[in-house]
Amino acid sequence: MPVGFTLLVATFLYFVTNDWSLVFFTGAKLVDSIDTFSLLAVPFFILTGSLMNSSGITERIFSFAKSLVGHYTGGLGHVNIMASLMFSGMSGSALADAGGLGQLEIKSMRDGKYDDDYSGGLTAASAIIGPIIPPSIPLIIYGVVSDQSIAKLFLAGVIPGIIMSVSLMIVAYSFAKKRGFPKEEKATIKQRFYHFKRAFWALLTPLLIIGGIFSGMFTPTEAAVVATVYAMFLGFFIYKELTFRKFYENVVNSLKLTGVAVLMIMAVEFFGQMIAHERIAISISNFFLSVTENPIILLLLINVMLILLGMFIESLALLILLVPMLVPVILVAGIDPIHFGIIVILNLMVGILTPPMGMALFVVSKTGNIPTHVITRGVIPFLIPLIITLLIITVFPQFVLFLPNLFSP
């Protein structure tokens, strides 16, 4: 049974058997939980990523990334990471990256005689840059659930996203050296400029979103609508690869994904009423604080818990379910909730790379027609730089908070 329905049924049965008088009060929360302006950004960013994939933008970004870093040892591995970094500023979703760019990346690496385990593993690992670099759908949901500034969360993800990209490139280089993977021919200045011109309008997307938010032209929610309109403009009038049929299919698929997210938010809000009634959040807070009040040790313990849970529970469910219970704990310990938000999202992204519930593994497996166990074997080396990045931002919050503090009024 889908997690959302499971939570609804379990909570309803709890109130029916314990305190029926609360059912009507808590039932109203189902509607109130999604009556939030910020949540409107979710369907529009989902649609933006889908439209970008259907408008020929992924091919242009991949070609531009190839002209920049393809000539290094294991060139297509670096291109894979660089393209994911660029595309992350448009989609905000790891699975959109894996499904959209992934097909192109794996095909190119196969043509270049790269091993399937390496190609699939790196594609899955690079895809999780998407939810860290703004715009990010998980960061929007975290901001809504924890009542934090989405604009600050967007800024907080920039430096960790760059650290992730660099660390993945280091590992990709070492593996390419060891396995003797080829490098591409170095592009000339003229070729780079040509590919830059082809990708220029697409590359403006993150600047449009972030620049618009911090110039005060529009809110993060309005930025999602602007991004969707801009993606339609590129697809219909600039690149002319988006048809009305494709547009309709993208809208329908985006509505399906949005429905899943909305069901989860409603169900977890309902479930949260049971948590509050049983004072479970207070018990969890007391447990953690009885173990330690040191912020760093507390965050390390939460990291371990989130990674373990992420191996078995879908990331969106885990995000909406645990954040309301953990935020009071970190506030008591004096931990910045913006810093904590990036840690939570990175933990959950590591979770989608680990079996048995690693959704990114399944998406890349289907996209590249590679057995899941082969991708799992290939992704293990790339978990090391991701966990190192997680430790760095846990111990040194300055990497996360530098930009939000710099641009805060």
Buried (B, 14 or more C-beta within 10 A) or exposed (E): EEBBEEBBEEBBEBBEEEEEEBBEEBBEBBEEBBEEEBBBBBBBBBBBBBBBBBBBBBBBBBBBBBBBBBBBBBBBBBBBBBBBBBBBBBBBBBBBBBBBBBBBBBEBBBEBEBBBBBBBBBBBBBBBBBBBBBBBBBBBBBBBBBEBBBBBBBBBBBBBBBBBBEBBBEBBBEBBEEEEBEBBEEBEEEBBEBBBEBBEBBBBBBEBBBEBBEEEEBBBBBBBBBBBEBBBBBBBEBBEBBEEEBBEEBBEBBEEBBEBBBBBBBBBBBBBBBBBBEEEBBEBBEEBEEEEEEBBEBBBBBBEBBBEBBBEBBBBBBBBBBBBBBBEBBBBBEBBBBBBBBBBBBBBBBBBBBBEBBBBBBBBBBBBEBEBEBBBBBBEBBBEBBBBBBEBBBEEBEBBBBBBBEEEE
